Amino acid sequence: MATVIFSTKQSHPLGKRRCAFCTNQMKYIDYKDIKTLKYFINGFQKIKPRYYSGVCLRHQKMLSKSVKRSREMGLLPFVNKFN
């Protein structure tokens, strides 16, 4: 599993964020890498949109597919349990 570095101290023109997967040159998002996928899921177990996560369109589509696959495999929950 590849380690993704989510750095917020990168300098970009006009304050634009770069995609975390493009900066780390990842070509595939693994559905078994739960640590990386949890970063892109909010407290209600929904996938964060692009304007919150800062991911490009290509990687957002790959991210949603890998989250859905990991939910089907039972690695991520569909909903959050409330007590």
N, C-alpha and C positions, 0 to 999 in steps of 0.2 A: 504494500500500500504506500502510495506516495504521500509525503507530508506537504500540506498546503500551508503556506505562510500568509497570514492575513495582516498585512502591514498597513497602518493608517498614516504613517509618517512619510509617505512617498510624495515627492513634489511633482505636480502635474500642472500643465498650463490651464489657467482660469479655474483651478480648483476641481477639475474633473477627476473622477475616480476611474481607475483602470480595473478591468476584470481580474479577479484573484486567480482564476485558472489560466488566463492568457499570460499574466506576468510570470507564473510558474511553469509555463509551456506545457500544460497538461492537455493531452489529446483525448483522454477518456476519463470519465468520472465513474469510479467503481461503486457499485451499489452496496458492497460489503464494508466500505469505509464509513462507519457510522459516526465517527468523530467529526469528519468533514461535513457530512450531511446534516448533522444537528445544528451546525452554525447557520444554515439556511432555512431552518424551521422555527416558527414562532412558538409561543407558549400554548397555543391551541392546536398544535401539530399541523398547521397549514404551511405551505411553501411560501416563503417571502417573495414578493414581487421584485422585478428587476430594479425599480427605482429605489428600493430599500437596500437590497443586497449589493448592488453595483456590478452585477454580472452581465456580460454581453448576451445577445439574443441566442447565439449558437450554444453557449454553455448553459444558459437558462433552460433550453429545451432538453439538453442532456441531463441537467440536474433534476428536472421534473421526472424524467423517465427513470432515473436511478432511484429517486425517492419512492416512486410508485412501485418499482421492483422490490425494493427492500421492505416495503409495507406488505407486499404479497408474500414475501419469504418469511415474514414474521420478525424481522430485525428492528423495524420501527413500528410504533403503534399508529393506528388510524386516528384515534382520538385520545385526548388526555383524560386520565381518570381523576375525578374529583371526589374527595372524601367528605 
